[in-house]
Amino acid sequence: MLRPPSKPSLYTFVFFLLCLSQLLFSASFNMIIPELPQHLRSMGGEDYIGLIIGLFTLTAGLSRPFSGKLTDTIGRMPVQIIGTLVCVFASLLYPFATTIFGFLLLRFFHGFSTGFKPTATSAYLADIVPLERRGEAMGILGVSMNLGASISPPIGSYLATTFSMDTMFLVSSFVGLLSAIILLGMKETLDNKLKFEWQILKIKKDEIVDKSAIPPAISVFFIYMSLGAVITVCPDQSEFLGLSNKGLFFTSFTFFSVLSRLFVGKTSDKYGRVVVLKFSMLLLAISLTLFLLVDNGLMLLVMTGLLGFAIGIASPAVFAWTIDRCADENRGKALATIYIALEVSIGIGAVGSAWLYNNNPANFGVTFLMLGLVALLGFIYISLFTRFQKTTS
């Protein structure tokens, strides 16, 4: 009796190293996030809290066309290492940024890290995993990113409250350095890579956006606005509701995001990317609306967990969909297009939620309700896209 053919190998040593590097990279910059609003307040910058995430994502978005082009020309590995080292040096410099302007300028610089590493890491992953297991692989890479984001914020808050903010920044820098060291032993996957020349950084209009990635990018825009709001508003909401460790809400968010990726990550490989996206957007709209009911710390943890679960379903599906649609030689550009939409969405969510919240606890519910409406628009968009595809096929 013949045995069915085994699935192509996914869990290789290189795959493990890539995920570990991504976990540490995520831990490095997420570790400091819950304490940054209070840190900025201590300088008298409470009116600029929305810019903590807004500036970070602005730089990340602006750098995406460059990181995408470099990923497709000089290689995946150099771009990953550059992005990780930015994290290392940015965290080292925070103790010296003692003015509002200096702090915000450093947040702007720090954003280059996420503008570079995730783009190249996703392209590298697509190079080394079997075609039919992309959704599963993207889900696991997302688990790595989310584990770093889940574990590190409470650690960062503990370091800041028990020792000092400077200690937290130094540990953040060291974790980023470990992420970079892991990458040094990995081989380049891009064939026919070019030697770096400054003219490569000249971006033409047709090199900014990959047209095949536009539908997934629009979906990403509707999905990730809520993440910008959670990062911006929930530290204050945690304190208001009596949660002394402001990293716990983010741990709940990322834990359930990891959970959904583990159990649902491969679903889009079986049932299709768009079907999974429709479900996740509907769940996202419902979870954001339920924030109206939050009146204690436990409920906040439950709702941020539900929100994380919804985003965790969407993320691997939308990234796999992007890679499915693009030409192999344009993977970097296509992924950069997605990340541009992601950064713009998070940035708008951060600044918009800070404006709606306006440092007034009475506005917590309405802030998330508005974002629920945005998610509902995303569900309508992806439903109409599906219907249009059926009528034109």
Buried (B, 14 or more C-beta within 10 A) or exposed (E): EEEEEEEEEBEEEBBEBBBBBBBBBBBBBBBBBBBBBBBBBEBEBEEBBBBBBBBBBBBBBBBBBBBBBBBBBBBBBBBBBBBBBBBBBBBBBBBEBEEBEBBBBBBBBBBBBBBBBBBBBBBBBBBBBEEEBBBBBBBBBBBBBBBBBBBBBBBBBEBBBEEEBEBBBBBBBBBBBBBBEBBEEBEEBBEEBEEEEEEBEEEEEEBBBBEBBBBBBBBBBBBBBBBBBBBBBBBBBBBEBEBEBBBBBBBBBBBBBBBBBBEBBBBBBEEBBBBBBBBBBBBBBBBBBBBBEBEEBEBBBBBBBBBBBBBBBBBBBBBBBBBBBBEEEBBBBBBBBBBBBBBBBBBBBBBBBBEBBEEEEEBBBEBBBBBBEBBBBBBEBBBEBBEEEEEEE
